Amino acid sequence: MIRPLILVTNDDGINAPGIRTLISVIKDIGDVIVVAPDSPQSGMGHAITINSTLHSSRITPKNSEIIEYSCSGTPADCVKLAINELMPRKPDLCVSGINHGSNSSINVIYSGTMSAAIEAGIEGVPAIGFSLLDYSWNADFSQSKDFIRKITLNALNNGIPKGVVLNVNIPAVKKSDIKGVKICRQAKAYWVEEFDKRKNPLGQEYYWLTGKFVNKDQGEDTDEWALKNNNISIVPVEFDLTAHHAIQGLNEWDFK
């Protein structure tokens, strides 16, 4: 059988422990090409580089089993460059992560990890974003490996619905404590944001963004509920942002 061609990317940078773990899982499933940022790009969302040049460098030998490129751009840039320039053909799947930290609920909007997966989906490539709920650089990703393998194989064998990208979040608990995998909706939660205003030695003001995550969604079908109860959450995400339910009402406005 022909092995699937799989693109691996992330937003924490090509040397992050999360992507190294993801590569170790995916290389046993298919032929892997890695294109990832050369430095951390967390919180970049779906930003792309248009006002400066992009650079990529192959960082593995020509005879290496896995081909890896570092890229100077954003996660979305990495996927665009990979599919259009660096890969021999369109990949059968794109996997992004493993992110250091949660991308559940509203966090999906800001996530470079998920934006890379969504960019692949826009390009017609089935895609999954993986995140572990541990922001530490030295987080233990080992408990997530078997689940990532099973989810990836299911995506390849069953297919992901057209126009959909999977957002997978994994609780930071022992493998034996993970109860299962839940297909969920995105919780209606949000950030109450604050800015910590300070002054530098020259007396100039600067700001650190801080905030508190607020979840008032009590539904037991949400990603936040699943994660709180030690389940892996999978949210099918659409990149068509049209609010279809609002079209009829807006058509009743008077524009004359």
Sine and cosine of phi, psi and omega as CSV:
sin_phi,cos_phi,sin_psi,cos_psi,sin_omega,cos_omega
0.00,0.00,0.58,-0.81,0.05,-1.00
-0.97,0.22,0.81,-0.59,0.00,-1.00
-0.95,0.31,0.62,-0.79,0.04,-1.00
-0.91,0.41,0.52,-0.85,0.08,-1.00
-1.00,-0.08,0.84,-0.54,-0.12,-0.99
-0.84,-0.55,0.80,-0.61,0.09,-1.00
-1.00,0.01,0.77,-0.63,0.06,-1.00
-0.91,-0.41,0.74,-0.67,0.01,-1.00
-0.55,-0.84,-0.01,-1.00,0.05,-1.00
-0.22,-0.98,-0.17,-0.99,0.11,-0.99
-0.83,-0.55,-0.14,0.99,-0.02,-1.00
-1.00,0.06,-0.07,1.00,0.01,-1.00
0.97,-0.25,0.46,-0.89,-0.15,-0.99
-0.91,0.41,-0.34,0.94,0.00,-1.00
-0.99,-0.13,0.06,1.00,-0.03,-1.00
-0.91,0.40,0.61,-0.79,0.03,-1.00
-0.84,0.54,-0.55,0.83,-0.02,-1.00
-0.87,0.49,-0.73,0.69,-0.01,-1.00
-0.95,0.32,-0.50,0.86,0.05,-1.00
-0.91,0.42,-0.62,0.78,0.06,-1.00
-0.91,0.41,-0.69,0.73,0.00,-1.00
-0.87,0.49,-0.68,0.73,0.03,-1.00
-0.87,0.50,-0.66,0.75,-0.03,-1.00
-0.89,0.45,-0.49,0.87,0.04,-1.00
-0.99,0.15,-0.74,0.68,-0.16,-0.99
-0.95,0.32,-0.49,0.87,-0.04,-1.00
-0.90,0.44,-0.36,0.93,0.05,-1.00
-1.00,0.06,-0.12,0.99,-0.02,-1.00
-0.98,-0.21,-0.60,0.80,-0.05,-1.00
-0.39,-0.92,-0.06,-1.00,0.09,-1.00
-0.99,0.16,0.79,-0.61,-0.17,-0.98
-0.95,-0.32,0.73,-0.69,0.24,-0.97
-0.83,-0.56,0.80,-0.59,-0.03,-1.00
-0.97,-0.26,0.79,-0.61,0.15,-0.99
-0.72,-0.69,0.93,-0.36,-0.12,-0.99
-0.63,-0.78,0.35,-0.94,-0.01,-1.00
-0.88,0.48,0.55,-0.84,0.01,-1.00
-0.98,0.17,-0.08,1.00,0.05,-1.00
-0.48,-0.88,0.30,-0.95,-0.03,-1.00
-0.85,0.53,0.67,-0.74,-0.03,-1.00
-0.74,-0.67,0.54,0.84,-0.02,-1.00
-0.88,0.47,0.60,-0.80,0.06,-1.00
0.96,0.27,0.21,0.98,-0.02,-1.00
-0.98,0.19,-0.21,0.98,-0.04,-1.00
0.85,0.53,-0.66,-0.75,-0.05,-1.00
-0.98,-0.19,0.52,0.85,0.01,-1.00
-0.88,0.47,0.58,-0.81,0.10,-1.00
-0.77,-0.64,0.37,-0.93,-0.05,-1.00
-1.00,-0.04,0.89,-0.45,0.01,-1.00
-0.80,-0.60,-0.27,0.96,-0.07,-1.00
-0.95,-0.30,0.12,0.99,0.08,-1.00
-0.49,-0.87,0.15,-0.99,-0.06,-1.00
-0.99,0.11,0.37,-0.93,0.08,-1.00
-0.96,-0.29,0.58,-0.82,0.05,-1.00
-0.79,-0.62,0.62,-0.79,0.12,-0.99
-0.71,-0.71,0.54,-0.84,-0.01,-1.00
-0.69,-0.72,0.75,-0.66,0.11,-0.99
-0.96,0.27,0.76,-0.65,-0.08,-1.00
-0.92,-0.39,0.10,1.00,0.06,-1.00
-0.88,-0.47,0.49,-0.87,0.02,-1.00
-0.89,0.46,0.37,-0.93,-0.04,-1.00
-0.88,0.47,-0.49,0.87,-0.02,-1.00
-1.00,-0.05,0.19,0.98,-0.03,-1.00
-0.95,0.31,0.57,-0.82,0.03,-1.00
-0.89,0.45,-0.61,0.79,-0.02,-1.00
-0.91,-0.40,0.75,-0.66,0.01,-1.00
-1.00,-0.09,0.81,-0.59,-0.03,-1.00
-0.79,-0.61,0.70,-0.72,0.09,-1.00
-0.82,-0.57,0.69,-0.73,0.22,-0.98
-0.99,-0.10,0.55,-0.83,-0.08,-1.00
-0.76,-0.65,0.62,-0.79,-0.03,-1.00
-0.98,0.21,-0.13,0.99,-0.13,-0.99
-1.00,-0.10,-0.26,-0.97,-0.01,-1.00
-0.99,0.15,0.15,-0.99,0.08,-1.00
-0.84,0.54,-0.67,0.74,0.04,-1.00
-0.90,0.44,-0.63,0.77,0.08,-1.00
-0.84,0.54,-0.70,0.72,-0.04,-1.00
-0.85,0.53,-0.68,0.73,-0.02,-1.00
-0.94,0.35,-0.69,0.72,0.04,-1.00
-0.85,0.53,-0.74,0.67,-0.03,-1.00
-0.91,0.41,-0.65,0.76,-0.01,-1.00
-0.87,0.49,-0.78,0.63,-0.10,-1.00
-0.94,0.34,-0.61,0.79,-0.11,-0.99
-1.00,-0.03,-0.34,0.94,-0.10,-0.99
-0.74,-0.67,-0.63,0.78,-0.23,-0.97
-0.99,-0.12,-0.37,0.93,-0.06,-1.00
-0.99,-0.14,0.55,-0.84,-0.03,-1.00
-0.93,0.37,-0.40,0.92,0.06,-1.00
-0.38,-0.93,0.15,-0.99,0.04,-1.00
-0.89,0.45,0.74,-0.67,-0.03,-1.00
-0.94,0.35,0.38,-0.92,0.06,-1.00
-0.99,0.16,-0.34,0.94,-0.03,-1.00
-0.33,-0.94,0.53,-0.85,0.16,-0.99
-0.85,-0.52,0.76,-0.65,0.10,-1.00
-0.85,-0.52,0.70,-0.72,-0.07,-1.00
-0.84,-0.54,0.72,-0.70,0.00,-1.00
0.76,-0.65,-0.46,-0.89,-0.17,0.99
-0.96,0.28,0.82,-0.57,-0.05,-1.00
-0.94,0.35,0.62,-0.79,0.12,-0.99
-0.99,0.11,1.00,0.02,-0.01,-1.00
0.83,-0.56,0.25,-0.97,-0.10,-1.00
-0.95,0.32,0.60,-0.80,0.21,-0.98
-0.80,-0.61,0.55,0.84,0.02,-1.00
-0.99,0.10,0.24,-0.97,0.08,-1.00
0.78,0.62,-0.69,-0.73,-0.09,-1.00
-0.91,0.41,-0.30,0.95,0.00,-1.00
-0.87,0.49,-0.37,0.93,0.00,-1.00
-0.87,0.49,-0.47,0.88,-0.03,-1.00
-0.92,0.40,-0.62,0.79,-0.09,-1.00
-1.00,-0.03,-0.21,0.98,-0.20,-0.98
-0.95,0.31,0.82,-0.57,0.16,-0.99
-0.94,0.34,-0.56,0.83,0.04,-1.00
-0.85,0.53,-0.78,0.63,-0.02,-1.00
-0.96,0.29,-0.51,0.86,0.05,-1.00
-0.91,0.42,-0.58,0.82,0.08,-1.00
-0.90,0.44,-0.70,0.71,0.03,-1.00
-0.90,0.44,-0.67,0.74,0.00,-1.00
-0.90,0.43,-0.62,0.78,0.06,-1.00
-0.87,0.49,-0.65,0.76,0.07,-1.00
-0.88,0.48,-0.69,0.73,0.03,-1.00
-0.87,0.50,-0.65,0.76,0.05,-1.00
-0.87,0.49,-0.57,0.82,0.00,-1.00
-0.99,0.16,0.05,1.00,0.03,-1.00
1.00,0.04,0.30,0.95,-0.01,-1.00
-0.95,-0.31,0.82,-0.58,0.09,-1.00
-0.83,0.56,0.63,-0.77,-0.14,-0.99
-0.52,-0.86,0.49,-0.87,0.01,-1.00
-0.68,-0.73,0.70,-0.72,0.16,-0.99
-0.95,-0.30,0.77,-0.64,-0.01,-1.00
-0.92,-0.39,0.70,-0.71,0.03,-1.00
-0.65,-0.76,0.59,-0.80,0.10,-1.00
-0.93,-0.37,0.70,-0.72,-0.08,-1.00
-0.98,0.20,0.82,0.57,0.04,-1.00
-0.54,-0.84,0.90,-0.43,-0.07,-1.00
-0.99,0.13,-0.13,0.99,-0.05,-1.00
-0.92,0.40,0.64,-0.77,0.09,-1.00
-0.89,0.46,-0.49,0.87,-0.02,-1.00
-0.99,-0.17,0.47,0.88,0.01,-1.00
-0.86,0.51,0.50,-0.87,0.02,-1.00
-1.00,0.01,0.97,-0.25,-0.02,-1.00
-1.00,-0.02,-0.08,1.00,-0.15,-0.99
-0.87,0.48,-0.58,0.81,-0.06,-1.00
-0.94,0.35,-0.26,0.97,-0.06,-1.00
-1.00,-0.04,-0.21,0.98,-0.18,-0.98
-0.89,0.46,-0.73,0.68,-0.03,-1.00
-0.90,0.43,-0.62,0.79,0.00,-1.00
-0.93,0.36,-0.65,0.76,0.04,-1.00
-0.88,0.47,-0.66,0.75,0.03,-1.00
-0.87,0.48,-0.73,0.68,-0.03,-1.00
-0.91,0.42,-0.66,0.75,0.00,-1.00
-0.91,0.41,-0.67,0.74,0.00,-1.00
-0.90,0.43,-0.70,0.72,0.02,-1.00
-0.90,0.44,-0.63,0.78,0.06,-1.00
-0.88,0.47,-0.66,0.75,0.02,-1.00
-0.89,0.46,-0.65,0.76,0.00,-1.00
-0.95,0.32,-0.65,0.76,-0.08,-1.00
-0.98,0.20,-0.59,0.81,-0.08,-1.00
-0.98,-0.22,-0.34,0.94,-0.05,-1.00
0.99,0.14,0.52,-0.86,0.09,-1.00
-0.98,-0.20,0.72,-0.70,-0.01,-1.00
-0.79,0.62,0.60,-0.80,-0.01,-1.00
-0.86,0.51,0.70,-0.72,0.02,-1.00
0.99,0.17,0.19,0.98,-0.05,-1.00
-0.84,-0.54,0.63,-0.78,0.10,-0.99
-0.83,-0.56,0.60,-0.80,-0.03,-1.00
-1.00,-0.09,0.78,-0.63,0.07,-1.00
-0.96,-0.28,0.95,-0.30,-0.09,-1.00
-0.95,-0.32,0.82,-0.57,0.08,-1.00
-0.86,-0.51,0.66,-0.75,-0.12,-0.99
-0.86,-0.52,0.81,-0.58,0.03,-1.00
-0.92,0.40,0.54,-0.84,-0.03,-1.00
-1.00,0.03,0.93,0.36,0.04,-1.00
-0.75,-0.66,0.16,-0.99,0.04,-1.00
-0.88,0.48,0.52,-0.86,0.00,-1.00
-0.81,0.58,-0.63,0.77,-0.03,-1.00
-0.92,0.38,-0.32,0.95,-0.01,-1.00
-1.00,-0.05,-0.14,0.99,0.04,-1.00
-0.98,0.22,0.86,-0.52,-0.13,-0.99
-0.98,0.19,-0.48,0.88,-0.03,-1.00
0.28,-0.96,-0.25,-0.97,-0.01,-1.00
-0.89,-0.46,0.78,-0.63,-0.01,-1.00
-0.89,-0.46,0.75,-0.66,0.17,-0.99
-1.00,0.09,0.83,-0.55,-0.22,-0.98
-0.76,-0.65,0.18,-0.98,0.27,-0.96
-0.98,-0.19,0.32,-0.95,0.04,-1.00
-0.95,0.30,0.80,-0.60,0.02,-1.00
-0.91,0.42,0.57,-0.82,0.05,-1.00
-1.00,0.07,0.97,0.23,-0.02,-1.00
-0.85,-0.52,0.18,-0.98,-0.09,-1.00
-0.38,-0.92,0.17,-0.99,0.06,-1.00
-0.97,-0.24,0.76,-0.65,0.22,-0.98
-1.00,-0.03,0.95,-0.30,-0.19,-0.98
-1.00,-0.07,0.56,-0.83,0.08,-1.00
-0.67,-0.75,0.38,-0.93,0.07,-1.00
-0.87,-0.49,0.81,-0.58,0.07,-1.00
-1.00,0.06,0.97,-0.25,-0.08,-1.00
-1.00,0.03,0.76,-0.65,0.00,-1.00
-0.71,-0.71,0.06,-1.00,0.08,-1.00
-0.80,-0.61,0.64,-0.77,0.05,-1.00
-1.00,0.08,0.08,-1.00,-0.05,-1.00
-0.85,0.53,-0.32,0.95,0.02,-1.00
-1.00,-0.01,0.02,1.00,0.01,-1.00
1.00,0.08,0.12,0.99,0.00,-1.00
-1.00,0.08,0.66,-0.75,-0.01,-1.00
-0.98,0.17,0.59,-0.81,0.13,-0.99
-0.59,-0.80,0.22,-0.98,-0.15,-0.99
-0.73,-0.68,0.60,-0.80,0.20,-0.98
-0.92,-0.38,0.80,-0.60,0.05,-1.00
-0.96,0.26,0.81,-0.58,0.07,-1.00
-0.77,-0.64,-0.02,-1.00,0.03,-1.00
0.22,-0.98,0.08,-1.00,-0.01,-1.00
-0.79,-0.61,0.75,-0.66,0.01,-1.00
-0.99,0.13,0.80,-0.60,-0.05,-1.00
-0.87,-0.50,0.83,-0.56,0.04,-1.00
-0.83,-0.56,0.97,-0.26,0.04,-1.00
-0.98,-0.21,0.11,0.99,0.01,-1.00
-0.99,0.14,0.93,-0.37,-0.07,-1.00
-1.00,-0.06,0.10,1.00,-0.02,-1.00
-0.90,0.44,0.61,-0.79,0.02,-1.00
-1.00,-0.06,0.22,0.97,0.05,-1.00
-0.93,-0.38,0.27,0.96,-0.07,-1.00
-0.99,-0.17,0.29,-0.96,0.06,-1.00
-0.91,0.42,-0.62,0.78,-0.01,-1.00
-0.90,0.44,-0.64,0.77,0.03,-1.00
-0.91,0.42,-0.71,0.70,-0.02,-1.00
-0.86,0.52,-0.72,0.70,-0.04,-1.00
-0.93,0.37,-0.64,0.77,0.02,-1.00
-0.88,0.47,-0.48,0.88,-0.01,-1.00
-0.98,-0.22,0.45,0.89,0.14,-0.99
0.89,0.47,0.60,0.80,0.14,-0.99
-0.94,-0.35,0.49,-0.87,0.19,-0.98
-0.98,0.20,0.75,-0.66,0.00,-1.00
-0.98,-0.21,0.67,-0.74,0.14,-0.99
-0.83,-0.56,0.89,-0.46,0.04,-1.00
-0.93,-0.37,0.86,-0.51,0.12,-0.99
-0.97,0.26,0.85,-0.53,-0.11,-0.99
-0.94,-0.35,0.73,-0.68,0.09,-1.00
-0.99,-0.13,0.64,-0.77,0.09,-1.00
-0.99,-0.13,0.00,1.00,0.22,-0.97
-0.99,0.15,0.95,-0.32,-0.09,-1.00
-1.00,0.03,0.13,0.99,-0.01,-1.00
-0.88,0.47,0.77,-0.63,0.12,-0.99
-1.00,0.05,0.99,0.12,-0.13,-0.99
-0.85,0.52,-0.55,0.83,-0.03,-1.00
-0.92,0.38,-0.31,0.95,-0.05,-1.00
-1.00,-0.04,-0.17,0.99,-0.12,-0.99
-0.90,0.44,-0.72,0.70,-0.05,-1.00
-0.87,0.50,-0.71,0.71,0.00,-1.00
-0.90,0.44,-0.65,0.76,0.00,-1.00
-0.92,0.38,-0.50,0.87,0.04,-1.00
-0.93,0.38,-0.24,0.97,0.02,-1.00
-1.00,0.03,-0.08,1.00,0.06,-1.00
-0.92,0.39,0.47,-0.88,0.02,-1.00
-0.99,-0.16,0.94,-0.33,-0.02,-1.00
-0.97,-0.23,0.16,0.99,-0.03,-1.00
-0.99,0.16,0.00,0.00,0.00,0.00
